[in-house]
Amino acid sequence: MQTPLPSPIPGHVSPLVLADRLLALAQDADRAGMRRPARQLLRLACAICGEAPPVPAASA
């Protein structure tokens, strides 16, 4: 007899889904001209994935 898989914890979101939503929000913020919040969202998404955020390009 197989044991059923545990049901997902209510309110639990996988890190991959969370990172995807944060990246989408960062893109929306960037398109709206909100650069600082976009960078913060990008950093948070990278932290969830365990990666270092990209280094911003130098402004000329």
FENDASUL-V354690 format. One record per pair of residues at least 24 apart in sequence whose C-alpha atoms are under 6 Angstrom apart, sorted by sequence separation. I is the first residue (numbers start at 1). J is the second residue. If there is no record, write none. Layout:
i:I j:J
i:I j:J
//
This chain:
i:19 j:45
//
